[in-house]
Amino acid sequence: MNLFDVYPLFSLTPVKALGSWIWDDKGDKYLDLYGGHAVISIGHSHPHYVQALTEQLGKMAFYSNSVQNPLQEQLAEKLGALSGYPDYQLFLCSSGAEANENALKVASFVTGRKKVIAFTKAFHGRTSGAVAATDNPKIVAPYNAGHEVVFLPFNDETALLEAMDESVAAVIIEGIQGVGGIQVPDDAFLRLLEQQCQKHGALLILDEVQSGHGRTGKFFAHQFAGIRPQLITMAKGMGNGFPVGGVLIHGDIKAWSGMLGTTFGGNHLACAASLAVLEVIEQEGLMENAAQQGTYCMEALKQLPLLQNVRGRGLMIGFDLPETHRHVRNNLLMQHRIFTGEAKPNAIRLLPSLAVSQEELDLFLVALKTELNT
Ligand SMILES: Cc1ncc(COP(=O)(O)O)c(C=O)c1O
């Protein structure tokens, strides 16, 4: 059987990884500043994470959501404390798209409405409602196009004020746009969103799937703006590679039996992985490291005259390359053995582990300077 050929692949086969490093099947070593798309939060194969998952696997990998699972309560407790949302409720699922799909459903259940406001360049995943709220017509099938979604220009206060009314169920926005090329929403814009949602009885959904779990130096990127959205979605960094996602739901929103559900969400292994991630973030001060190394890297990038629009927060960094240097990302990988991310048309995204060191970032900066001078 052939694989369904949807992914453009590098000719590379990683077989082992540790911290910020990956080894391929030929024994070559690569620096990972992409984290498998912002997923590797605490570093590859962190010993505490490996031990927690191994121990859990030896006890019990899975049972369904029809029985008591105290690991879910432990996770909710720890997540609430570390994120600053102890009074919220947690719904567990298995991916970012699923988290957004469930948040959109909750907003629609609560308001009895179906219109959603999203923003240009947004990416919220590929399930039905999540992809309808994604600003990329190429990945929206006719089947997904029936949702009532209005796209507004990002950071445009006037457009928002004109669009908001009593028909809006939810406004969904990323803490920092990732796939859209590391676009940071203005703090004032987020505050206006919160205020307008309150005024019109709509729910605000903060998609922190990529920007959450400490990546920006705060637990969630929207916390720079001081807002408290009713719904917050998360996934990528949550399990450090174990597929897990979640929705934080405001304490005033009442659940009813069967309102949401999933077979795999919150299973024993997913909880063990997510708990281990939070423990390492806390014990090793990884949010502080993300803030510190992010500032260091961004300041160094700003000194390089060929780079445009160096932007981001913490370890979620983007910059634009001039047209003459489109090949740089490929060369970084193939010649310098450094993984980075990209965004169209010509941006590089850095999404390393939150434990990345200054020495590792320096290796990248030296390689980048070499590429820019050739
Ligand atoms: C902001 C954001 N939301 C949602 C998703 C979808 O997550 P998943 O691929 O786990 O469904 C992504 C994935 O890139 C994302 O960046």
The ligand as an SDF file (V2000), in Angstrom:
LIG
                    3D

 16 16  0  0  0  0  0  0  0  0999 V2000
   -2.5400   27.9920   15.8110 C   0  0  0  0  0  0  0  0  0  0  0  0
   -2.8790   26.5920   15.4020 C   0  0  0  0  0  0  0  0  0  0  0  0
   -4.1030   26.1100   15.6580 N   0  0  0  0  0  0  0  0  0  0  0  0
   -4.4440   24.8510   15.3370 C   0  0  0  0  0  0  0  0  0  0  0  0
   -3.5470   24.0040   14.7010 C   0  0  0  0  0  0  0  0  0  0  0  0
   -3.9610   22.6100   14.3610 C   0  0  0  0  0  0  0  0  0  0  0  0
   -3.3430   21.6970   15.1970 O   0  0  0  0  0  0  0  0  0  0  0  0
   -3.3030   20.1450   14.8220 P   0  0  0  0  0  0  0  0  0  0  0  0
   -2.4230   20.0090   13.6170 O   0  0  0  0  0  0  0  0  0  0  0  0
   -2.7820   19.4670   16.0440 O   0  0  0  0  0  0  0  0  0  0  0  0
   -4.7100   19.7520   14.5170 O   0  0  0  0  0  0  0  0  0  0  0  0
   -2.2630   24.4680   14.4080 C   0  0  0  0  0  0  0  0  0  0  0  0
   -1.2900   23.6100   13.7100 C   0  0  0  0  0  0  0  0  0  0  0  0
   -0.3220   24.0460   13.1150 O   0  0  0  0  0  0  0  0  0  0  0  0
   -1.9150   25.8060   14.7610 C   0  0  0  0  0  0  0  0  0  0  0  0
   -0.7040   26.3020   14.4890 O   0  0  0  0  0  0  0  0  0  0  0  0
  1  2  1  0
  2  3  1  0
  2 15  2  0
  3  4  2  0
  4  5  1  0
  5  6  1  0
  5 12  2  0
  6  7  1  0
  7  8  1  0
  8  9  2  0
  8 10  1  0
  8 11  1  0
 12 13  1  0
 12 15  1  0
 13 14  2  0
 15 16  1  0
M  END
$$$$
